[in-house]
């Protein structure tokens, strides 16, 4: 038996395999993405592979430029969608994304606890502060990162207080005496803070059993500190193993400063998988997917992120660290900006090579373009190096990538002793905690 702990593995329900030109493939089933059946099919397949959870990322805006060539950020509401998925599954965790910048905490607490009841203890909350969408919620501009995370910390505390305000133990349901609940155990929270004012209690009792796990997706300094204070899982862009190791070390140090056990915070990078029977086929799949890369928009994005104008960059000339301008104090996503700068500082790439790197074409996630064997080798290496506690799979290019991940890669991870052979419990929190038994 392996002496290494079991990994925690989730599958993104955002159809990344339809990104780029992936949706144009005959078997993409793109027409069905706004139905519950599409997500239910994926979740059922993921549950058959005994994954810890399925995860639905979300944003609260619609960048119009994306719609001409793909579905972009268009999607069903994640919590509503996962409620439908809950009825067709029985074990797999269901992680919904909700912003702390835009929504009232009472509504969020009620929605997530409702999902927890509907799924019988399988809900999870991906806490985001959002990077865009303010114009849809009456805000003149996005708050600063510091303000967003300050509000997020208060918001998360309020939601947790609301979940505790109506404990399940208050339910008596004694038919003989006519005593339904002990109202003395249900209490107002009377929160009056810098950003929020909420009286409570929640009008929904807590589901019996373990609490709802929290996931945090920021990797900036503010995001890391917030994650270290509250998160059970950290979903972060780590394009290479060294980035993951650095983030793991930093999260552990921050956890200790917050009085938490670092082992209680699991690092799960996103893993972009372009899988095929051969490396050549996988590379061809990757290139086909990105064949219509919007070069002017990518160049504009690079300029916005790091201030480097590559519009008239000579073909074949490498972009090096000496070409980088000073760091702009008002840059947008500081996480992605720093990862792109880090890439250019570490590698001398031509413009054509740079435009195909995950720091530019996607969310800077760990990426494998190759065979199931290639993916297995990298996952084992990262796991044995202590860089990760698992990953969130985001297959790309084709539906076949999804099937290869679930039907071939997952069984190989089981054989390698890095993943469970079957579920031993029925709640999301149980799945996260059972891995400790195999450390």
Number of C-alpha atoms within 10 A of each C-alpha: 8 12 9 17 20 24 26 25 22 24 24 20 21 20 26 22 23 24 20 24 21 24 23 16 14 9 11 18 13 17 9 11 18 14 13 16 15 17 22 20 14 20 27 18 17 25 21 16 23 23 26 29 25 27 24 23 18 21 18 20 13 16 12 11 10 12 12 8 15 17 18 18 17 18 19 15 17 21 23 14 20 27 22 19 25 23 12 13 19 16 24 29 31 30 30 25 22 25 21 21 23 16 12 15 23 19 12 20 22 19 17 24 26 20 24 25 19 18 27 19 27 28 30 26 23 22 26 22 23 21 17 16 18 17 12 12 11 9 11 9 10 16 17 12 19 12 14 19 22 16 20 21 16 17 26 18 15 25 22 14 20 30 26 20 22 24 19 18 14 17 17 12 12 10 8 6 7 9 11 12 15 13 10 8 14 21 17 15 17 13 16 11 12 9 11 13 15 17 14 19 19 24 14 18 22 26 22 13 12 13 20 23 20 20 25 24 24 24 22 17 14 16 23 21 21 23 27 28 19 22 24 21 24 29 22 26 26 26 23 16 18 13 15 22 18 12 21 22 14 15 24 19 16 19 24 13 13 15 10 16 13 18 12 17 23 23 27 27 26 25 25 25 27 31 32 22 13 15 17 13 16 21 18 17 23 23 16 15 23 18 11 11 17 13 12 11 11 16 18 15 16 20 14 16 23 21 17 18 16 15 13 6 12 11 9 11 12 18 21 16 15 8 12 15 12 9 14 13 7 9 15 16 15 20 19 21 22 16 20 21 20 14 18 18 15 10 13 15 17 16 18 13 12 19 19 15 17 19 24 19 17 15 17 23 22 23 23 21 22 22 24 23 16 15 20 18 13 14 21 15 14 19 20 14 12 15 24 22 23 26 24 24 25 24 30 27 31 27 20 17 23 26 16 19 25 23 15 15 21 23 18 17 19 16 14 15 19 26 26 24 14 12 18 12 12 16 25 26 22 19 24 21 11 17 18 14 8 16 10
